[in-house]
Amino acid sequence: MRAKIIHYNSAEGNGIAVAEEKQYNFNIHQWRSSTAPATGQTIDMTLDGETVSAVSLVSAEVLAKERASQLASGLGAQLNAVGSRLSASAAQGNLGKTILQLLPIPVLVAYVVYFLSSIALNIVNVKIMGKSAGLSLWNLTDSTVQLNVSGIRFFLIIAFLSIAVPVLWQNKRAWFALLLPLIPLLQTAYGIHSAMSQVEEAMGGMGGYGLGKMGATVSDMFSVGLGGYGIGIAAIFLAAYGLKRALVSSSA
C-alpha cells in the first residue's frame, strides 16, 4: 500500500503514515530501507490486518517514473479525444469550425504574422562600410556580424510548433506555450545589444575623439526592419493572451 509519512520522531523511532485517509502507526523496527525515515516521504507499507508489518521508502526515481507515466497516459487520452473530435468534425465538414473553437481567430492571425515576419521579412537591417543588408530572423545565423544568436532556428521551430500545444493538450497550462515565440525575439535583442557593445568597445581603443565621432554611428549600424515589428507585436500579443487564458483558467 502506498502511503505518506506525516510525522516521525527520530529520537523515539516512531512515526505516523497516512493512506486512503487512514492513519497508521509504525516504528523503526519495521523500516526496511537504508535511508532513515522522515516526514513527507512516500512509502510502501505492508499491513497485517490493521497493523503495519513493514515499511520501505519509495525512491525519488520511482516516483518520477510514475509521474511521467501518469502524465503520458493523461496526455495520450487527451490526444485521442482531440483526434476523435477533429476526425468527426472533418467527416461532418465542420473541421474549420472546430479548429476555431480550439484556437480563436486572433491567435491564428498572430501566428501567421509571426511566421511570415520570421521567414520572409527582415527583422534587422545592418549597415557596414557603406553597405547595407537586411536579415530575416530565420537567416540571422548566416550573418557575417556576430550577433550571439546560435540556436535561433531551433527556438523558432519550437515557437512555430507551440500553436499545436493548446489544441493537442486540453489543459490550462497548455496556454503557457504561447510564451515560446518570445524566446527568439529576446535572444535577437540580446544579440544585437551585445554586437553594439563590442563595436563600441573596439572604437574606444581609438581614443576619445574617435569614440565621440564614430560612436554616434554605432546605433546607425542596426535598424529594426518590418519583420522586427511584426514579430514583436505578434509575440507580445501571443504571450499576453496565453498568460491570460492560463491564469484565468487557473483561478476559475
N, C-alpha and C positions, 0 to 999 in steps of 0.2 A: 504494500500500500504506500502510495506517495504521500508524504506529509511535510510540514514545515515547523521548525523549532521556533517557538515563540518566547521561550525562557530557558536559560541554562545557568546553573550555579556551579562554577568550576571548582569552588572550594569544597562543596559537598558532593559534587558529581551527579547531581540530579537535574532533570530538565523536564520541560513540558512541550509536547508537539501537538499540532492540530491537523486533523484530516477529516474531510467530509463533515465539517462543522462540529466535530467532537474533539475533546482534549484527552491526551494520553500521557501518563507519567512514565518516564524511563530513567535509567541510571547508567553510569559509565561502564558498568559490568556488561551491559547489553550492547555496547558500542562495538562495531565490527570494522571500523576504518582506522587507518593510521593517523589521519588528521583529526585533531581534537574537535569535539562538538562546539558549536557557537550559535547564538541567537541569530535567526534569519536564514540559516542553512536549509536547503531542501534535502530531504532524506527519504530512503526506502525503509519502511517499517513493517516488521513481521509480527502478527498477532497470534496469540494462543488464547482463543476465546476473546475476552475483552482486555487481556493483559499483553503488554509488549514483551516479546521474547528476543527480538534482535532489531538493531538499528544500524544503518550504514549510510554514509554520505553519498549523495548524488553529485558527481563531479561537474564542474562548470562546462567541460567539453560535452558531456552527455546532454546537459540542459540546452546548450547552444544548438546541438544537432536536433533535439526535439522541437525547439522553437522554429528552426529553419524548415523542418518537415511540416510543421503546422502551417507556417506561412506559405510554403509551396502548395500545400493541399488547398488552403483557402484561395490562393491566387488562381490555381488551376480550376477550381469550381467557378470562380468569377469569370475567368476567360471563357469557359464553356457556356456560361449563361449569356455573356455578351455575344459570343459567336452564334448561339442559337437565336438570339434576338435579331442579329443582323441578317442571318440566313432567312428567317421568317419574313423580315421586312423586305428583303430582296425578292422573295417569292411573291409577295403581295404588291411589289412595285413601290414600296414606301421606304427604300433604303436611305435616300437622301433626307427624308423627314426624320428618320430615326437618328442619323448621324447628327443632325442639327439639334436634336433633343439632348444628345450627349455633349456636343460642343457648340455653344452659341455662335452665331454669325460673326460678332466682333472678334472672337478668339480665332476663328478660321481666317478672317481677313488679316489679323495681326501676324499670324504665322506666314501667310502668303507674302506680306510686305517684308517680314524678316528674312524669308528665304531669298526673295528676289534681290533685296538690298545687299545680302551677303554674297551672292553669286555674281550678279550682273552689274551692280553699281559700285562706284569707288567709295570706300569708307574714308580714305585719306589721299590727299594729293601731296607728293613730295617734290620739292624743287631744290636741285643741287647744281651748282656751276652753270646757272642759266638754263638748265634743262629740267623739265617737269614731267612727272609720270603719275598716273592715277593707279591705285591699287584697291582691288576688292578685298573684303575680309578673307575670302577663301584663298586669295593669292598673296597674302601678306608674307608668307614664309618664303616666297620667291624673290622678295625684295633684296636688293644689294645693301640696303640700310639695316643695320642690326636693331631690330625692334623688340627683341626678347619675347617673341610670340610663338615659341616652339610648342607644338601640340595643338595649335589653334584649329586645325581641320578636324581633329578628333573631338574637341569640345563642340565644334559646330555641328558635327554629325549627331552628337548626343542631344544638342539643342533642337535640331530638326525632328528627331525621333520622340522628343518629350511630348509632342502633341498626342501621341498614342496612349500615354500613361493614363489620363483620366477616362479614356474610352475603354481600355482593357482592364483597368483596375478600378472597380466601383467602390472607392473608399475616399473619405475626406482628405486623407494625407496625399492622395494622388495629385491633388491640385498644387502641391508644393513643387511638382515637376515643372511648372510654368516659370519658376525662377531660373531654370537652367540656361535659357537664352541670354541671361545677364552675364554669364561667365566669359564668353568670348569678347563681349563688349568691354568688360572691366579689364581683361587681360590686354586688350589692344590699347586701352587708355594708359595702362601702366607701362606698356612697351614704348609708346610714343613719348611719354614723360621721361622714361629712362634714356631714350635716344637723345632727347633735347638736353638733358643734364650732361651727358657725355660730350656733346658738341660744345656746350658752354664751358666745361672744364678744359677741353682742348684749346679753346680760344683764350682761356685765362692764362695759358702759358705764353701767349703772345704779348702780355703786358696790359696794363690798364687801358691804354689808348685803343689797342686792338680789340679788347673786350667791349669797350664802350662803343666803338664804331661798328664792329661786326656782330656783337652780341644782340643788337637790335634786330638782326636778320635771322636769328635762330628760330624764333616763333614763326617767321615768314616761310621757313623751310617746310612746315607742315600746315596743312589746312584741311578742315573737315569736308569730305565730299558728300554728295547727295545720299549715298548709301549709308554714311555715318548717321545722318539724321533719321533715315528710315529705320535702321537697326536700333538706334537709341529709343525712338518713340515706341516701336513695336515691343522691344524687350521690357521697357519700363511698364507699358500697359499690361503685358502678359504677367509680369511679376506682381503688379498690384492686384490684378484680377485673381490670380492664383492664390495669393495670400488672403484676399477677402473671402473667396469660396472655402478655403481650408479652415480659416479661423471662425467664420460664421457657422460652418458645419460643425466645428468642434464645440461651439457654445450652445448649439441647438439641442 
